[in-house]
């Protein structure tokens, strides 16, 4: 069976993804200043008042958030499977 590169990256058999590291990945949250900026940009996006620069910044946050959410979800699944 061929697995995704993310699954291979998170494979606990590689030895580097310890339960402690996995827990830190799952619990990670962005800095409060970054969260505030994302909320600010989101509000402006809803209003349709983002500048081109702000739109690019907001899009980057969204893309990064998607990757982080996927990483956290897969890591959470690995922790649940390990617990049994």
QUIZI-V777297 format. One record per backbone hydrogen bond with DSSP energy under -1.0 kcal/mol. NH is the residue of the N-H (numbers start at 0). CO is the residue of the C=O. E is the energy in kcal/mol with one decimal. If there is no record, write none. Layout:
NH & CO & E
NH & CO & E
This chain:
7 & 3 & -2.3
8 & 4 & -2.6
9 & 5 & -2.1
13 & 10 & -1.8
14 & 11 & -1.2
17 & 15 & -1.6
21 & 17 & -2.8
22 & 18 & -2.3
23 & 19 & -1.8
24 & 20 & -2.3
25 & 21 & -2.4
26 & 22 & -2.1
27 & 23 & -1.0
34 & 30 & -2.5
35 & 31 & -2.4
36 & 32 & -1.9
37 & 33 & -2.6
38 & 34 & -2.5
39 & 35 & -2.4
40 & 36 & -2.7
41 & 37 & -2.6
42 & 38 & -2.3
43 & 39 & -2.1
44 & 40 & -2.4
45 & 41 & -2.2
46 & 42 & -1.7
48 & 43 & -2.7
54 & 50 & -2.7
55 & 51 & -2.0
56 & 52 & -2.2
57 & 53 & -3.0
58 & 54 & -2.6
59 & 55 & -2.1
60 & 56 & -2.1
61 & 57 & -2.4
62 & 58 & -2.6
63 & 59 & -2.7
64 & 60 & -2.6
65 & 61 & -2.2
66 & 62 & -1.9
67 & 63 & -2.6
68 & 64 & -2.8
69 & 65 & -2.2
70 & 66 & -2.5
71 & 67 & -2.8
72 & 68 & -2.5
73 & 69 & -2.5
74 & 70 & -2.2
75 & 71 & -2.7
76 & 72 & -2.2
77 & 73 & -2.1
78 & 74 & -2.2
79 & 75 & -2.4
80 & 76 & -2.5
81 & 77 & -2.2
82 & 78 & -1.9
83 & 79 & -1.1
